[in-house]
Amino acid sequence: MYPECDFQVKVIFSCDGGIIVSTSNEHNHVHRASTTRAPSPVRKIVIDSVAAGLSCIQTRRAIEHQFKGVVSRSQLYSLLSYHRVLTLPDINFVDDFRSWRHQHSALAADSTAIYDQTKQDQL
């Protein structure tokens, strides 16, 4: 998390049950490592939006109004899916249906092609 932090903790367990703990160097938390995780304010907005039953579009608008940074669609969808599963497992949203339809449209196209080929073979 902090690549320039040289602080170390060393724990030594001896066979007689003794424990030795030593520390070295100092903390340096000036520069933080980059992360793919959404910022804390965004996670809070998503949690509140899920609790209020907002759609994905409504949640994105809330983020745009309350957070001045950039949030990727994948981060937003991932957070929404995660928190919806935790709090609203029996409720389906339009976005969930669109995702389901997209996943199953490829399967339907494949099964139709197999059906058409089988029908032609019978003729």
CNS distance restraints for C-alpha pairs under 8 A (distance, minus, plus):
assign (resid   1 and name CA) (resid  32 and name CA) 5.93 0.50 0.50
assign (resid   1 and name CA) (resid  33 and name CA) 5.10 0.50 0.50
assign (resid   1 and name CA) (resid  34 and name CA) 7.79 0.50 0.50
assign (resid   2 and name CA) (resid  28 and name CA) 7.49 0.50 0.50
assign (resid   2 and name CA) (resid  29 and name CA) 5.87 0.50 0.50
assign (resid   2 and name CA) (resid  30 and name CA) 7.96 0.50 0.50
assign (resid   2 and name CA) (resid  31 and name CA) 6.29 0.50 0.50
assign (resid   2 and name CA) (resid  32 and name CA) 4.67 0.50 0.50
assign (resid   2 and name CA) (resid  33 and name CA) 5.44 0.50 0.50
assign (resid   3 and name CA) (resid  31 and name CA) 7.35 0.50 0.50
assign (resid   3 and name CA) (resid  32 and name CA) 6.73 0.50 0.50
assign (resid   3 and name CA) (resid  33 and name CA) 6.00 0.50 0.50
assign (resid   4 and name CA) (resid  28 and name CA) 6.05 0.50 0.50
assign (resid   4 and name CA) (resid  29 and name CA) 7.17 0.50 0.50
assign (resid   4 and name CA) (resid  31 and name CA) 6.83 0.50 0.50
assign (resid   5 and name CA) (resid  26 and name CA) 7.34 0.50 0.50
assign (resid   5 and name CA) (resid  27 and name CA) 5.28 0.50 0.50
assign (resid   5 and name CA) (resid  28 and name CA) 4.47 0.50 0.50
assign (resid   5 and name CA) (resid  29 and name CA) 6.18 0.50 0.50
assign (resid   6 and name CA) (resid  24 and name CA) 7.98 0.50 0.50
assign (resid   6 and name CA) (resid  25 and name CA) 5.96 0.50 0.50
assign (resid   6 and name CA) (resid  26 and name CA) 6.36 0.50 0.50
assign (resid   6 and name CA) (resid  27 and name CA) 6.36 0.50 0.50
assign (resid   6 and name CA) (resid  28 and name CA) 7.08 0.50 0.50
assign (resid   7 and name CA) (resid  23 and name CA) 7.23 0.50 0.50
assign (resid   7 and name CA) (resid  24 and name CA) 5.84 0.50 0.50
assign (resid   7 and name CA) (resid  25 and name CA) 5.01 0.50 0.50
assign (resid   7 and name CA) (resid  26 and name CA) 5.19 0.50 0.50
assign (resid   7 and name CA) (resid  27 and name CA) 5.31 0.50 0.50
assign (resid   7 and name CA) (resid  28 and name CA) 7.89 0.50 0.50
assign (resid   8 and name CA) (resid  23 and name CA) 5.54 0.50 0.50
assign (resid   8 and name CA) (resid  24 and name CA) 5.40 0.50 0.50
assign (resid   8 and name CA) (resid  25 and name CA) 6.87 0.50 0.50
assign (resid   9 and name CA) (resid  21 and name CA) 7.12 0.50 0.50
assign (resid   9 and name CA) (resid  22 and name CA) 5.89 0.50 0.50
assign (resid   9 and name CA) (resid  23 and name CA) 4.58 0.50 0.50
assign (resid   9 and name CA) (resid  24 and name CA) 6.82 0.50 0.50
assign (resid  10 and name CA) (resid  20 and name CA) 7.99 0.50 0.50
assign (resid  10 and name CA) (resid  21 and name CA) 5.70 0.50 0.50
assign (resid  10 and name CA) (resid  22 and name CA) 5.20 0.50 0.50
assign (resid  10 and name CA) (resid  23 and name CA) 6.19 0.50 0.50
assign (resid  11 and name CA) (resid  19 and name CA) 6.91 0.50 0.50
assign (resid  11 and name CA) (resid  20 and name CA) 5.64 0.50 0.50
assign (resid  11 and name CA) (resid  21 and name CA) 4.54 0.50 0.50
assign (resid  11 and name CA) (resid  22 and name CA) 6.54 0.50 0.50
assign (resid  12 and name CA) (resid  19 and name CA) 5.67 0.50 0.50
assign (resid  12 and name CA) (resid  20 and name CA) 5.07 0.50 0.50
assign (resid  12 and name CA) (resid  21 and name CA) 6.52 0.50 0.50
assign (resid  13 and name CA) (resid  17 and name CA) 6.73 0.50 0.50
assign (resid  13 and name CA) (resid  18 and name CA) 5.92 0.50 0.50
assign (resid  13 and name CA) (resid  19 and name CA) 4.72 0.50 0.50
assign (resid  13 and name CA) (resid  20 and name CA) 6.61 0.50 0.50
assign (resid  14 and name CA) (resid  18 and name CA) 5.17 0.50 0.50
assign (resid  14 and name CA) (resid  19 and name CA) 6.29 0.50 0.50
assign (resid  37 and name CA) (resid  75 and name CA) 7.45 0.50 0.50
assign (resid  38 and name CA) (resid  42 and name CA) 6.33 0.50 0.50
assign (resid  38 and name CA) (resid  43 and name CA) 6.55 0.50 0.50
assign (resid  38 and name CA) (resid  71 and name CA) 6.93 0.50 0.50
assign (resid  38 and name CA) (resid  75 and name CA) 6.39 0.50 0.50
assign (resid  39 and name CA) (resid  43 and name CA) 6.49 0.50 0.50
assign (resid  40 and name CA) (resid  44 and name CA) 6.22 0.50 0.50
assign (resid  41 and name CA) (resid  45 and name CA) 6.27 0.50 0.50
assign (resid  41 and name CA) (resid  67 and name CA) 7.14 0.50 0.50
assign (resid  42 and name CA) (resid  46 and name CA) 6.20 0.50 0.50
assign (resid  42 and name CA) (resid  63 and name CA) 6.51 0.50 0.50
assign (resid  42 and name CA) (resid  67 and name CA) 6.95 0.50 0.50
assign (resid  43 and name CA) (resid  47 and name CA) 6.18 0.50 0.50
assign (resid  43 and name CA) (resid  79 and name CA) 7.19 0.50 0.50
assign (resid  44 and name CA) (resid  48 and name CA) 6.19 0.50 0.50
assign (resid  45 and name CA) (resid  49 and name CA) 6.01 0.50 0.50
assign (resid  45 and name CA) (resid  59 and name CA) 7.58 0.50 0.50
assign (resid  45 and name CA) (resid  62 and name CA) 7.23 0.50 0.50
assign (resid  45 and name CA) (resid  63 and name CA) 6.59 0.50 0.50
assign (resid  46 and name CA) (resid  50 and name CA) 6.09 0.50 0.50
assign (resid  46 and name CA) (resid  59 and name CA) 6.55 0.50 0.50
assign (resid  46 and name CA) (resid  76 and name CA) 7.89 0.50 0.50
assign (resid  46 and name CA) (resid  79 and name CA) 6.94 0.50 0.50
assign (resid  46 and name CA) (resid  80 and name CA) 6.43 0.50 0.50
assign (resid  46 and name CA) (resid  83 and name CA) 7.84 0.50 0.50
assign (resid  47 and name CA) (resid  51 and name CA) 6.25 0.50 0.50
assign (resid  47 and name CA) (resid  80 and name CA) 7.92 0.50 0.50
assign (resid  47 and name CA) (resid  83 and name CA) 6.52 0.50 0.50
assign (resid  48 and name CA) (resid  52 and name CA) 6.21 0.50 0.50
assign (resid  49 and name CA) (resid  53 and name CA) 6.13 0.50 0.50
assign (resid  49 and name CA) (resid  54 and name CA) 5.24 0.50 0.50
assign (resid  49 and name CA) (resid  55 and name CA) 7.93 0.50 0.50
assign (resid  49 and name CA) (resid  59 and name CA) 5.89 0.50 0.50
assign (resid  50 and name CA) (resid  54 and name CA) 5.91 0.50 0.50
assign (resid  50 and name CA) (resid  80 and name CA) 7.11 0.50 0.50
assign (resid  50 and name CA) (resid  83 and name CA) 6.79 0.50 0.50
assign (resid  50 and name CA) (resid  84 and name CA) 6.22 0.50 0.50
assign (resid  50 and name CA) (resid  87 and name CA) 7.70 0.50 0.50
assign (resid  51 and name CA) (resid  87 and name CA) 7.43 0.50 0.50
assign (resid  54 and name CA) (resid  58 and name CA) 5.72 0.50 0.50
assign (resid  54 and name CA) (resid  59 and name CA) 6.14 0.50 0.50
assign (resid  55 and name CA) (resid  59 and name CA) 6.12 0.50 0.50
assign (resid  55 and name CA) (resid  93 and name CA) 6.90 0.50 0.50
assign (resid  55 and name CA) (resid  94 and name CA) 7.78 0.50 0.50
assign (resid  55 and name CA) (resid  95 and name CA) 7.60 0.50 0.50
assign (resid  56 and name CA) (resid  60 and name CA) 6.15 0.50 0.50
assign (resid  56 and name CA) (resid  77 and name CA) 7.61 0.50 0.50
assign (resid  56 and name CA) (resid  80 and name CA) 7.44 0.50 0.50
assign (resid  56 and name CA) (resid  95 and name CA) 6.85 0.50 0.50
assign (resid  57 and name CA) (resid  61 and name CA) 6.26 0.50 0.50
assign (resid  58 and name CA) (resid  62 and name CA) 6.22 0.50 0.50
assign (resid  59 and name CA) (resid  63 and name CA) 6.25 0.50 0.50
assign (resid  60 and name CA) (resid  64 and name CA) 6.20 0.50 0.50
assign (resid  60 and name CA) (resid  76 and name CA) 7.64 0.50 0.50
assign (resid  61 and name CA) (resid  65 and name CA) 6.25 0.50 0.50
assign (resid  62 and name CA) (resid  66 and name CA) 6.02 0.50 0.50
assign (resid  63 and name CA) (resid  67 and name CA) 5.31 0.50 0.50
assign (resid  64 and name CA) (resid  68 and name CA) 6.82 0.50 0.50
assign (resid  71 and name CA) (resid  75 and name CA) 6.63 0.50 0.50
assign (resid  71 and name CA) (resid  76 and name CA) 6.92 0.50 0.50
assign (resid  72 and name CA) (resid  76 and name CA) 6.38 0.50 0.50
assign (resid  73 and name CA) (resid  77 and name CA) 6.02 0.50 0.50
assign (resid  74 and name CA) (resid  78 and name CA) 5.90 0.50 0.50
assign (resid  75 and name CA) (resid  79 and name CA) 6.09 0.50 0.50
assign (resid  76 and name CA) (resid  80 and name CA) 6.04 0.50 0.50
assign (resid  77 and name CA) (resid  81 and name CA) 5.96 0.50 0.50
assign (resid  78 and name CA) (resid  82 and name CA) 6.10 0.50 0.50
assign (resid  79 and name CA) (resid  83 and name CA) 6.13 0.50 0.50
assign (resid  80 and name CA) (resid  84 and name CA) 5.85 0.50 0.50
assign (resid  81 and name CA) (resid  85 and name CA) 6.15 0.50 0.50
assign (resid  82 and name CA) (resid  86 and name CA) 6.45 0.50 0.50
assign (resid  83 and name CA) (resid  87 and name CA) 6.12 0.50 0.50
assign (resid  83 and name CA) (resid  88 and name CA) 7.91 0.50 0.50
assign (resid  84 and name CA) (resid  88 and name CA) 5.01 0.50 0.50
assign (resid  84 and name CA) (resid  89 and name CA) 6.45 0.50 0.50
assign (resid  85 and name CA) (resid  89 and name CA) 4.78 0.50 0.50
assign (resid  92 and name CA) (resid  96 and name CA) 6.12 0.50 0.50
assign (resid  92 and name CA) (resid  97 and name CA) 7.16 0.50 0.50
assign (resid  93 and name CA) (resid  97 and name CA) 6.45 0.50 0.50
assign (resid  94 and name CA) (resid  98 and name CA) 6.19 0.50 0.50
assign (resid  95 and name CA) (resid  99 and name CA) 6.26 0.50 0.50
assign (resid  96 and name CA) (resid 100 and name CA) 6.17 0.50 0.50
assign (resid  97 and name CA) (resid 101 and name CA) 5.96 0.50 0.50
assign (resid  98 and name CA) (resid 102 and name CA) 6.09 0.50 0.50
assign (resid  99 and name CA) (resid 103 and name CA) 6.24 0.50 0.50
assign (resid 100 and name CA) (resid 104 and name CA) 6.11 0.50 0.50
assign (resid 101 and name CA) (resid 105 and name CA) 5.80 0.50 0.50
assign (resid 102 and name CA) (resid 106 and name CA) 7.01 0.50 0.50
assign (resid 103 and name CA) (resid 107 and name CA) 7.17 0.50 0.50
assign (resid 104 and name CA) (resid 108 and name CA) 6.08 0.50 0.50
assign (resid 105 and name CA) (resid 109 and name CA) 6.14 0.50 0.50
assign (resid 106 and name CA) (resid 110 and name CA) 6.34 0.50 0.50
assign (resid 107 and name CA) (resid 111 and name CA) 6.23 0.50 0.50
assign (resid 108 and name CA) (resid 112 and name CA) 6.06 0.50 0.50
assign (resid 109 and name CA) (resid 113 and name CA) 6.26 0.50 0.50
assign (resid 110 and name CA) (resid 114 and name CA) 6.35 0.50 0.50
assign (resid 111 and name CA) (resid 115 and name CA) 6.11 0.50 0.50
assign (resid 112 and name CA) (resid 116 and name CA) 6.08 0.50 0.50
assign (resid 113 and name CA) (resid 117 and name CA) 6.17 0.50 0.50
assign (resid 114 and name CA) (resid 118 and name CA) 6.16 0.50 0.50
assign (resid 115 and name CA) (resid 119 and name CA) 6.14 0.50 0.50
assign (resid 116 and name CA) (resid 120 and name CA) 6.23 0.50 0.50
assign (resid 117 and name CA) (resid 121 and name CA) 6.22 0.50 0.50
assign (resid 118 and name CA) (resid 122 and name CA) 6.43 0.50 0.50
assign (resid 119 and name CA) (resid 123 and name CA) 6.74 0.50 0.50
